[in-house]
Amino acid sequence: MPGYEKAVPGEGGAAKEYVYEKAMRPEDITRLFVERSNAGDAAGVAALYEEDAVMAYPPGARTVGREAIRELWEKVLANRPHFAPEEPLPTLVSGDIALTSTPPKDGSGARAQVVRRQPDGSWLRLLDQPEFAPPTR
């Protein structure tokens, strides 16, 4: 992705010093997720989550904690999936908590995230429901 630099190992296996762009609005997280995922940067994706975040994935299970989320994304991104930008639905904000969501391009279900404002003013995901379908009747 133009303008995106994935963090890479430095000499001796040490991680290269890299500061990720922060989400300064709740809606920024979706764009940053797409950029980092398409670059294959699992650590960059995980950096969008709080340390104790909970992700409802894989289907029927939960992934808890930033490190477990990074490990999950390493496996997913190893297959080089492509993520297209999605137009966010209106964000609901109450103080330092916000609900963000996006509809998939095929129109089925939705994706929803609860994000929290950090002390520096940036936002991180606290809860992530990446896929859910509407109830069947």
Secondary structure, DSSP 4 states (H G I P E B T S, - for coil): -TT-----B-GGGPBPP--PPP-SSTTHHHHHHHHHHHTT-HHHHHTTEEEEEEE--STT--EESHHHHHHHHHHHHTT-------PPPPPEEETTEEEEEE--TT-SSEEEEEEEE-TTS-EEEEEEEEEEPPPP-
